[in-house]
Amino acid sequence: MSARRVLLIVGGGIAAYKSLELVRYLRVRNVAVTPVMTRSACEFITPLSLQTLAGEAVHTDLFSPTLESEIGHIALSRSADLVVVCPATANLMARMRMGIADDLATTLLLATTTPVLIAPAMNVRMWEHPATRDNHAVLLSRGVEFVGPVEGSMACGEHGVGRLEDADVIAERILAKLDDIAAGGSGPLSGRRALVTAGPTYEPIDPVRFIGNHSSGKQGFAVASALAMLGAEVTLVSGPVSLPTPPHVRRIDVGTAQEMLSACESLLPVDIAVCVAAVSDWRVDHVATDKLKKTAGVLPALSLVENPDILATLSATGPRRPALVVGFAAETHDMIRHAVEKFARKGCDWLLANSVGGGSGTFGGDRNTVTLLTGSMTEAWAEMSKIQVAQNLASRIALHFRDRA
């Protein structure tokens, strides 16, 4: 028997045919596949086709006397190193999120203690529906990993995000996950130290007033969590927010830009620095010791000075410079033009530009639309949850270090 085994759950949908190609890729790489099909999947491909490629019997029935007498559905749910759902339909994702166990596939998913990786495939309208977005975010928060979907033409004739990722890409993701599990689950970023900044900074004017912004810290906290999930030793330097500290993350709370810079510099050297915080650009040159009193017809004279540039400072710290410095650019208009200019000015390695203009819902919201600039390429990402943005970024960072190992 192979040392590595995948429990493959095939959901219904035209993309089910790609599961056959996925099995072929895995078997060539000496990965054993235990196949499970939903009733809907059997409408698109035959169990015999899947069984022939997998070299093992296909399981379809929760109440199979053979299954229950030989190993049982609970044992089956824990018999593999990794559970893969490909394709995962909108319906299957919804049932996973709700914990419904009304067939063999969903019962296995509810009973398993094994890591789960799913590859969604559905119509673009279904993928963009608020219910699916919510289900996606909840599953991510529970540790379920996603590969895809991607943008492309669909069998229904529409074009957009919702197309199943290519089988070879899914296979490579599975192999990488299996390697991680074999290494003890320490993660591809094990041994790497990461610094993440998040939230706003508050620059006091007097004891009760400050200069600040609407940043909630959600994106930065998600990035810290995603890096920690991949094994990095993460320290999160956070401005004033009310979010709970992510698991396995060390947190340092600060108030001002100067405090945030000081905390960041004290943590060097690190391998990775991701500057997500919305740092106030200015502060008053003199903070009043008492509350400024309002006088009719008289406006207080506030003299502003520039705050330190944390991203530029970390990008130019000589021998202590992080191996990879990633910045975020919050823009309200001409996003790409301003991001390109900021990328050249800051000296960081990567920059993620995101729109925070009126109506975007980015500040304080749960979703984001970003464009990644790396110097050699510019890549626009479809709108997704901030958790998925963070996981996509963390995966890119892991690949960056793997390719340079």
Secondary structure, DSSP 4 states (H G I P E B T S, - for coil): --S-EEEEEEPSSGGGHHHHHHHHHHHHTT-EEEEEE-TTGGGTS-HHHHHHHHTSPPB--TT-HHHHHHTHHHHHHTSSSEEEEEEE-HHHHHHHHHT---SHHHHHHHH--S-EEEEE---HHHHHSHHHHHHHHHHHHTT-EE---EEEE-TTS-EEEEEPPPHHHHHHHHHHHHHHHHTTS--TTTT-EEEEEESB--EESSSS-EE-----SHHHHHHHHHHHHTT-EEEEEE-S--PPPPTTEEEEE--SHHHHHHHHHHH-S-SEEEE--B--SEEESS--SSPPPPBTTB-----EEEPP-HHHHHHT-GGG--SEEEEEEEESSSHHHHHHHHHHHH--SEEEEEE-STT---TTSSEE-EEEE-SS-EEEPPPEEHHHHHHHHHHHHHHHHHHT-
